[in-house]
Amino acid sequence: MDKFMESKWFMRILALLLALLLFTSVHDNKSLFKDIKSNKSHTSLQMPVVLYYDEENMVVTGIPKSVEVTLSGPSSLVEYTKSTKNFSVYVDLSNAKIGRQRVKIKVKDLTDKLKAKISPAEIEVSVQEKVTVEKPVAAEFSSDLLAEGFEAGEPSVNPKTVKITGARDVIDQISYVRAVMNLNKKVDTDLTRDASVQVLDRNLNKLNVTVEPYTVEVTVPVKNPSKTVPITINPTGKEKNGVVIDSISTEPKNVTIYGRSDVLKSIDELTLDVDISKIDKDTDLTIPLKSPKGVNKLDPATVTVKVKVQDKVEQKTFSNMKISSKGLDDKYDLEFLSPLGGNVDLKVSGTSQELKSITNHNFDVFLDLAGLKPGDHEVSIEVNGPNDVSWELSSNKAKIRLTEKNQSNV
């Protein structure tokens, strides 16, 4: 082995192998470099559009917030640029004239080893003169935001005017400038709240303008109108047997109702239903009042109802009560034509306690004949009786005949 390694042929063969190895290595590196150099890719990303223009005197519309940019080139550069976004997309209108025009969207600060394709490549923009006007603000407040029964007065705004800046053609479209409040609950007290200002055209479309100040303070006075009305009793149910309701009253007699003015205008009294079917003696009841539709409050909310009762009215009839006469001249005779026999029935009404001790002797049924001359007459039948009962006769008139007495019988 030592002789072989020291021979010339060994050295020659070894040199040849090294030369082949070196050649292969260099060839492979060139191919690898060539492959890397030729490894290209592309990607798309959204980029914001930067606008250059005379911001002090001009207003530009039509510029998109972002555009799609497609980058192509070496993969490593594409990926690096995609992650860093170390370039910008812009529109330069520094020297643009007023009016509508098409402009190109450009790229800057992008390495020349990459290519960029912008979509859209061109856009139509409007360059207008910037105008500032001062407009009054109207507060917008809907009655739907009010709690039941409440009313809103005229809202006030502070400050009363705002400055609006925008393109002249947009400023000319202004029809409404209003302050709108965002509320998450119903309103039942005076309200003061910051409200954003909206600038609208005649079709209530929001206009692209700037407003200074953007919010204003809106104050809305809120009230709860009231009215005092009487309480009217409505008895319900039937009286118990033997019981008569003498009177029903309330304490207090009036109630104050609260609600919108248009609702109060139509209410002149408050009706209270009282069930009398279970009452058999003088009773005091505490009854809550019911609010009519549109009324949000009653003062008081409950009242005391005083019920007075009396015994049931009964009747007693005294039959064939003799009709007497008063004031009849002694020289005349009295004849009853009707009622026959000069008798009537007397029907007396009162409570059982009142009728218990009353008899026919408590009544005097008579005719007042003072001053009458002989002949036929129709005379009212009169009754004297107790004051705490009432009565009714079977006949209220009597037909009589007066004749002179026979002198021989005198």
Steps between C-alpha positions, in 0.01 A plus 500: 500500500783743578661435162167552326435831670849624415466407131448768231178339377336529836571869515376547144174314569447696823553831322251398230236413761550832679473687172172322417364574846586869472340526158181338618480729802543819296244386242242423768546845666447680168181302440376576851570871458326495165199328653482754786533790256219368285261424801241781461147544651217754531251604773211746548438730793282798591684831530363833624501788253691811604368825354707810436303819435438856622315413818448862601305605193381185327275199567558177312244222469513169320824373658466138617621419848709213366586321175623153413872478414645188339876459552712269285874417516739286700313305765713621787450867404128449441452344842715762673316789335165343574580477869664843538293701248802725464357690205197727446219553252402860427310747285661837439251785446727777617462687171153375406236737367144524627260254342462130429800317357666160466828446678747215534577325825876469543752310713815633666779363715464155340825316410566486124541122527122472552217591271165637624160481333232728652127434471344734413789670325296818436212665685265789440520773762331831563703798611287775652559828675482462879219711649406567863151618596323557832162333545245488786446163667151359562463250783319181405298345782226244442200467732559123481795554736270629776362287781124444502305819576793744469538793259807675363539873466701675231861368499788749518847457348836634617673623292215591269715493184787288364761550228477257210790449260488309173505518124294785356263270311443297820444812712235611252308176567453565874131494598507392864745540787372314802622378836408141576510348850552130565285388794461151643207561737176697518523861616293630794706800619667804346781379276839649410720290275779532242373425151686435177434736209375355173509690170245371248373578151133531409469121474648457849825360364803573716745738333878461500602813692685590816315668786641720774404429771397146420278476812271756663316509832124446472258579786144370490249614765272211599174542692216283627175704463226452762129565549264462797167327431214371720458133587170351383363187671370213284323242725534144367321183607161466672404607849459228759145408597374734768777757436462836330808708413428845636816677369851438363770765523878520470770666704646700333236590244752604231813348348794657314585318178831530313555446128534669162290813446303346214404207725405717798280718281263210437464396868246690715448241774644177631251214541545265797320163502371399844363148555196527730397133484673409829416811702246460780598784735676836502843429354827681421693351206851579377496466122786566252418729211551378144696720261330577167704431186768764454505595872825408673429610858210557741512703821375347720538148363236362742190652661273417792145415394232556767183295452191581707214246510140504622237235558310382198188700428175315581133580449184474709147556366208632705176417322167683511630811669199726566528842335397773741415859418612833631350846457158371386218743569255347747202571273634268227488126462798314349455211257795308349458424132850345490665324657182323598436510867775759549766240570852473354803271540821652638832333408782606737874452418791502743758287671388202703593683817293804400196297397506279808317747726277670240122433483214655310438725798819687416339638184224752439340475154274797428346748255526875549149621413520853636316752283336247270134558394234242422566295186739242365870550568835321443727547800856384576532244775749611763696297756671591824748242629848432647794680334737202481286294260342557162155397375285461196120512470295268283329817374623858528166666412152469636176595321241633742156654499395769747132555565312723739362322798125464530398785733227290653764262621707776649 
